[in-house]
Amino acid sequence: MPPKRKPEAKEEDGVSATSTKKSKKPVSPSPEQYILSLDEKKKLTVSQFKGITLVGIREYYTDKDGEDQPGKKGIAISPAAWAVMKANFAQIDAAIKKHEA
């Protein structure tokens, strides 16, 4: 069986579609984005990506310019998944208290 070939990258406006370079410009929240600092390194955000509302929890790091940047570790869930979590907060709190005892 021949090896699978990678699809060829399409270029739009001189930028390769398969580029893996990360942008170094600071991430500034849009006015519609909600941000809640959970601790020194973690933030909860409510934002939109490609027209889809997401609730995200992500670790951030401070770059050399002192700006907070999103890291690799995190999760983004739908409003439906958030509603399930919210409906079960009492049980989640009880489980946390049980484990901390």
mmCIF file of the C-alpha atoms, coordinates in Angstrom:
data_MODEL
# 
_entry.id   MODEL 
# 
loop_
_atom_site.group_PDB 
_atom_site.id 
_atom_site.type_symbol 
_atom_site.label_atom_id 
_atom_site.label_alt_id 
_atom_site.label_comp_id 
_atom_site.label_asym_id 
_atom_site.label_entity_id 
_atom_site.label_seq_id 
_atom_site.pdbx_PDB_ins_code 
_atom_site.Cartn_x 
_atom_site.Cartn_y 
_atom_site.Cartn_z 
_atom_site.occupancy 
_atom_site.B_iso_or_equiv 
_atom_site.pdbx_formal_charge 
_atom_site.auth_seq_id 
_atom_site.auth_comp_id 
_atom_site.auth_asym_id 
_atom_site.auth_atom_id 
_atom_site.pdbx_PDB_model_num 
ATOM 1   C CA . MET A 1 1   ? 0.000   0.000  0.000  1.00 0.00 ? 1   MET A CA 1 
ATOM 2   C CA . PRO A 1 2   ? 1.528   3.370  -0.962 1.00 0.00 ? 2   PRO A CA 1 
ATOM 3   C CA . PRO A 1 3   ? 2.118   5.879  1.842  1.00 0.00 ? 3   PRO A CA 1 
ATOM 4   C CA . LYS A 1 4   ? -0.503  8.556  2.343  1.00 0.00 ? 4   LYS A CA 1 
ATOM 5   C CA . ARG A 1 5   ? 0.382   11.925 0.898  1.00 0.00 ? 5   ARG A CA 1 
ATOM 6   C CA . LYS A 1 6   ? -0.262  15.184 2.652  1.00 0.00 ? 6   LYS A CA 1 
ATOM 7   C CA . PRO A 1 7   ? -2.677  17.454 0.807  1.00 0.00 ? 7   PRO A CA 1 
ATOM 8   C CA . GLU A 1 8   ? -0.964  20.333 -0.895 1.00 0.00 ? 8   GLU A CA 1 
ATOM 9   C CA . ALA A 1 9   ? -1.191  23.659 0.889  1.00 0.00 ? 9   ALA A CA 1 
ATOM 10  C CA . LYS A 1 10  ? -3.244  26.388 -0.700 1.00 0.00 ? 10  LYS A CA 1 
ATOM 11  C CA . GLU A 1 11  ? -1.991  29.906 -0.505 1.00 0.00 ? 11  GLU A CA 1 
ATOM 12  C CA . GLU A 1 12  ? -4.299  32.796 0.200  1.00 0.00 ? 12  GLU A CA 1 
ATOM 13  C CA . ASP A 1 13  ? -2.919  36.326 0.281  1.00 0.00 ? 13  ASP A CA 1 
ATOM 14  C CA . GLY A 1 14  ? 0.633   34.920 0.354  1.00 0.00 ? 14  GLY A CA 1 
ATOM 15  C CA . VAL A 1 15  ? 0.065   32.901 3.544  1.00 0.00 ? 15  VAL A CA 1 
ATOM 16  C CA . SER A 1 16  ? 0.413   29.142 3.466  1.00 0.00 ? 16  SER A CA 1 
ATOM 17  C CA . ALA A 1 17  ? -2.609  27.251 4.767  1.00 0.00 ? 17  ALA A CA 1 
ATOM 18  C CA . THR A 1 18  ? -0.334  24.717 6.464  1.00 0.00 ? 18  THR A CA 1 
ATOM 19  C CA . SER A 1 19  ? 1.881   27.251 8.201  1.00 0.00 ? 19  SER A CA 1 
ATOM 20  C CA . THR A 1 20  ? 2.699   26.200 11.757 1.00 0.00 ? 20  THR A CA 1 
ATOM 21  C CA . LYS A 1 21  ? 4.275   29.484 12.820 1.00 0.00 ? 21  LYS A CA 1 
ATOM 22  C CA . LYS A 1 22  ? 2.635   30.997 15.862 1.00 0.00 ? 22  LYS A CA 1 
ATOM 23  C CA . SER A 1 23  ? 1.753   34.647 16.000 1.00 0.00 ? 23  SER A CA 1 
ATOM 24  C CA . LYS A 1 24  ? 3.809   36.572 18.531 1.00 0.00 ? 24  LYS A CA 1 
ATOM 25  C CA . LYS A 1 25  ? 1.446   39.526 18.773 1.00 0.00 ? 25  LYS A CA 1 
ATOM 26  C CA . PRO A 1 26  ? -0.342  39.923 22.125 1.00 0.00 ? 26  PRO A CA 1 
ATOM 27  C CA . VAL A 1 27  ? -3.799  38.463 22.420 1.00 0.00 ? 27  VAL A CA 1 
ATOM 28  C CA . SER A 1 28  ? -6.210  41.207 23.352 1.00 0.00 ? 28  SER A CA 1 
ATOM 29  C CA . PRO A 1 29  ? -9.765  40.280 24.210 1.00 0.00 ? 29  PRO A CA 1 
ATOM 30  C CA . SER A 1 30  ? -12.522 41.523 21.997 1.00 0.00 ? 30  SER A CA 1 
ATOM 31  C CA . PRO A 1 31  ? -15.138 43.742 23.664 1.00 0.00 ? 31  PRO A CA 1 
ATOM 32  C CA . GLU A 1 32  ? -17.609 40.834 23.482 1.00 0.00 ? 32  GLU A CA 1 
ATOM 33  C CA . GLN A 1 33  ? -15.267 38.402 25.272 1.00 0.00 ? 33  GLN A CA 1 
ATOM 34  C CA . TYR A 1 34  ? -15.811 37.734 28.984 1.00 0.00 ? 34  TYR A CA 1 
ATOM 35  C CA . ILE A 1 35  ? -12.700 36.900 31.024 1.00 0.00 ? 35  ILE A CA 1 
ATOM 36  C CA . LEU A 1 36  ? -12.558 35.653 34.623 1.00 0.00 ? 36  LEU A CA 1 
ATOM 37  C CA . SER A 1 37  ? -9.198  35.054 36.310 1.00 0.00 ? 37  SER A CA 1 
ATOM 38  C CA . LEU A 1 38  ? -9.408  31.798 38.240 1.00 0.00 ? 38  LEU A CA 1 
ATOM 39  C CA . ASP A 1 39  ? -5.912  32.011 39.690 1.00 0.00 ? 39  ASP A CA 1 
ATOM 40  C CA . GLU A 1 40  ? -2.493  33.322 38.745 1.00 0.00 ? 40  GLU A CA 1 
ATOM 41  C CA . LYS A 1 41  ? -2.248  31.167 35.603 1.00 0.00 ? 41  LYS A CA 1 
ATOM 42  C CA . LYS A 1 42  ? -5.800  30.079 34.698 1.00 0.00 ? 42  LYS A CA 1 
ATOM 43  C CA . LYS A 1 43  ? -8.627  32.052 33.099 1.00 0.00 ? 43  LYS A CA 1 
ATOM 44  C CA . LEU A 1 44  ? -12.201 31.272 32.136 1.00 0.00 ? 44  LEU A CA 1 
ATOM 45  C CA . THR A 1 45  ? -13.389 32.964 28.946 1.00 0.00 ? 45  THR A CA 1 
ATOM 46  C CA . VAL A 1 46  ? -16.645 33.202 27.050 1.00 0.00 ? 46  VAL A CA 1 
ATOM 47  C CA . SER A 1 47  ? -16.023 34.008 23.421 1.00 0.00 ? 47  SER A CA 1 
ATOM 48  C CA . GLN A 1 48  ? -16.928 33.136 19.866 1.00 0.00 ? 48  GLN A CA 1 
ATOM 49  C CA . PHE A 1 49  ? -14.888 31.121 17.385 1.00 0.00 ? 49  PHE A CA 1 
ATOM 50  C CA . LYS A 1 50  ? -16.154 30.842 13.818 1.00 0.00 ? 50  LYS A CA 1 
ATOM 51  C CA . GLY A 1 51  ? -19.599 31.930 14.996 1.00 0.00 ? 51  GLY A CA 1 
ATOM 52  C CA . ILE A 1 52  ? -19.778 29.333 17.788 1.00 0.00 ? 52  ILE A CA 1 
ATOM 53  C CA . THR A 1 53  ? -20.010 30.453 21.421 1.00 0.00 ? 53  THR A CA 1 
ATOM 54  C CA . LEU A 1 54  ? -17.516 28.662 23.654 1.00 0.00 ? 54  LEU A CA 1 
ATOM 55  C CA . VAL A 1 55  ? -16.695 28.575 27.363 1.00 0.00 ? 55  VAL A CA 1 
ATOM 56  C CA . GLY A 1 56  ? -12.961 28.097 27.740 1.00 0.00 ? 56  GLY A CA 1 
ATOM 57  C CA . ILE A 1 57  ? -10.672 27.366 30.655 1.00 0.00 ? 57  ILE A CA 1 
ATOM 58  C CA . ARG A 1 58  ? -7.019  27.756 29.755 1.00 0.00 ? 58  ARG A CA 1 
ATOM 59  C CA . GLU A 1 59  ? -3.613  28.192 31.339 1.00 0.00 ? 59  GLU A CA 1 
ATOM 60  C CA . TYR A 1 60  ? -1.839  31.418 30.428 1.00 0.00 ? 60  TYR A CA 1 
ATOM 61  C CA . TYR A 1 61  ? 1.803   32.383 30.568 1.00 0.00 ? 61  TYR A CA 1 
ATOM 62  C CA . THR A 1 62  ? 3.515   35.774 30.650 1.00 0.00 ? 62  THR A CA 1 
ATOM 63  C CA . ASP A 1 63  ? 5.652   36.511 27.602 1.00 0.00 ? 63  ASP A CA 1 
ATOM 64  C CA . LYS A 1 64  ? 8.920   38.479 27.625 1.00 0.00 ? 64  LYS A CA 1 
ATOM 65  C CA . ASP A 1 65  ? 6.964   41.733 27.197 1.00 0.00 ? 65  ASP A CA 1 
ATOM 66  C CA . GLY A 1 66  ? 4.873   41.042 30.300 1.00 0.00 ? 66  GLY A CA 1 
ATOM 67  C CA . GLU A 1 67  ? 1.701   40.236 28.332 1.00 0.00 ? 67  GLU A CA 1 
ATOM 68  C CA . ASP A 1 68  ? -0.513  37.256 29.214 1.00 0.00 ? 68  ASP A CA 1 
ATOM 69  C CA . GLN A 1 69  ? -0.668  34.734 26.370 1.00 0.00 ? 69  GLN A CA 1 
ATOM 70  C CA . PRO A 1 70  ? -2.815  31.592 26.109 1.00 0.00 ? 70  PRO A CA 1 
ATOM 71  C CA . GLY A 1 71  ? -0.893  28.360 26.574 1.00 0.00 ? 71  GLY A CA 1 
ATOM 72  C CA . LYS A 1 72  ? -1.422  24.898 25.123 1.00 0.00 ? 72  LYS A CA 1 
ATOM 73  C CA . LYS A 1 73  ? -3.288  23.463 28.117 1.00 0.00 ? 73  LYS A CA 1 
ATOM 74  C CA . GLY A 1 74  ? -6.991  24.160 28.123 1.00 0.00 ? 74  GLY A CA 1 
ATOM 75  C CA . ILE A 1 75  ? -10.471 23.145 27.132 1.00 0.00 ? 75  ILE A CA 1 
ATOM 76  C CA . ALA A 1 76  ? -13.355 24.839 25.327 1.00 0.00 ? 76  ALA A CA 1 
ATOM 77  C CA . ILE A 1 77  ? -16.898 23.569 25.807 1.00 0.00 ? 77  ILE A CA 1 
ATOM 78  C CA . SER A 1 78  ? -20.259 24.414 24.280 1.00 0.00 ? 78  SER A CA 1 
ATOM 79  C CA . PRO A 1 79  ? -22.978 26.316 26.130 1.00 0.00 ? 79  PRO A CA 1 
ATOM 80  C CA . ALA A 1 80  ? -24.905 22.999 26.298 1.00 0.00 ? 80  ALA A CA 1 
ATOM 81  C CA . ALA A 1 81  ? -22.007 21.321 28.132 1.00 0.00 ? 81  ALA A CA 1 
ATOM 82  C CA . TRP A 1 82  ? -21.729 24.388 30.393 1.00 0.00 ? 82  TRP A CA 1 
ATOM 83  C CA . ALA A 1 83  ? -25.448 24.042 31.225 1.00 0.00 ? 83  ALA A CA 1 
ATOM 84  C CA . VAL A 1 84  ? -24.898 20.404 32.243 1.00 0.00 ? 84  VAL A CA 1 
ATOM 85  C CA . MET A 1 85  ? -22.016 21.447 34.507 1.00 0.00 ? 85  MET A CA 1 
ATOM 86  C CA . LYS A 1 86  ? -24.052 24.307 35.973 1.00 0.00 ? 86  LYS A CA 1 
ATOM 87  C CA . ALA A 1 87  ? -27.034 22.021 36.676 1.00 0.00 ? 87  ALA A CA 1 
ATOM 88  C CA . ASN A 1 88  ? -24.716 19.692 38.590 1.00 0.00 ? 88  ASN A CA 1 
ATOM 89  C CA . PHE A 1 89  ? -22.733 22.241 40.631 1.00 0.00 ? 89  PHE A CA 1 
ATOM 90  C CA . ALA A 1 90  ? -24.232 20.996 43.920 1.00 0.00 ? 90  ALA A CA 1 
ATOM 91  C CA . GLN A 1 91  ? -23.113 17.425 43.213 1.00 0.00 ? 91  GLN A CA 1 
ATOM 92  C CA . ILE A 1 92  ? -19.697 18.627 42.036 1.00 0.00 ? 92  ILE A CA 1 
ATOM 93  C CA . ASP A 1 93  ? -19.291 20.699 45.221 1.00 0.00 ? 93  ASP A CA 1 
ATOM 94  C CA . ALA A 1 94  ? -20.295 17.696 47.338 1.00 0.00 ? 94  ALA A CA 1 
ATOM 95  C CA . ALA A 1 95  ? -17.742 15.484 45.561 1.00 0.00 ? 95  ALA A CA 1 
ATOM 96  C CA . ILE A 1 96  ? -15.012 18.100 46.067 1.00 0.00 ? 96  ILE A CA 1 
ATOM 97  C CA . LYS A 1 97  ? -15.812 18.380 49.785 1.00 0.00 ? 97  LYS A CA 1 
ATOM 98  C CA . LYS A 1 98  ? -15.770 14.574 50.098 1.00 0.00 ? 98  LYS A CA 1 
ATOM 99  C CA . HIS A 1 99  ? -12.328 14.365 48.505 1.00 0.00 ? 99  HIS A CA 1 
ATOM 100 C CA . GLU A 1 100 ? -10.942 17.240 50.581 1.00 0.00 ? 100 GLU A CA 1 
ATOM 101 C CA . ALA A 1 101 ? -12.104 15.711 53.873 1.00 0.00 ? 101 ALA A CA 1 
# 
